[in-house]
Amino acid sequence: MPIQNSNLDDAGDVELMYPGDRFPVTAGPLLIASGWRGGQWVAYVAGGDDFTVEASDGTAAAGFLFFQAENYTPNQPGSFGSNGAGAVGSPENWISHQFRAGTGGYNVATMISGGTRAYFKVFETIALAGGARAGGAITYVLNEVAKISENGLFCNDSDVQLALAGIVDPIVVGIVSAVPSVDNGWRLGVDLKY
């Protein structure tokens, strides 16, 4: 479960309401290079280690990463760091959520693959139009199905639009149980049925 935080800006990307099925996975080289946010859906790939995952492209998915990657550098997101420029990466640096280093076993991440209800900070907010994310703001509705986008995030795009983005057989992973609102910190609630 997430650690105690004083405000939602410092909270984890995913807040579980029910434990869910958890598995250790190895972050692949692309994930390590780019970092990831909690709620990123992943798929198994061939790699140097068993159970290696990379970001899902919507055509295959094993589960989502629970904790976001951390970026242990002197320059932190925002105005922190020696040069004040900040660093690209998770807002959760320095609190031991998930190492991003790719050596010594630190690239082991926690994947949730089913049976949970959770709030997500990161999900698609722009709808597909002609296969590109240029269709305007997405509105989520209670009880509608939640699918995996071409970016490996929750979406509610039509099967036709997802096919135009390269996802011929969209993966339905649950239903929307809470719509983003001021009351829940603009997070998407999903009951995962995957």
Secondary structure, 3 states (H helix, E strand, C coil): CCCCCCCHHHCCCEEECCCCCEEEEEECHHHHHHCCCCCCEEEECCCCCCCEEEECCCCCCCEEECCCCCCCCCCCCCCCCCCCCCCCCCCCCCCCCCCCCCCCCCCEEEEECCCEEEEECCCCCEEEECCEEEEEECCCCCCCEEEECCCCCEECCCHHHHHHCCCCCCCEEEEEEECCCHHHCCCEEEEECC
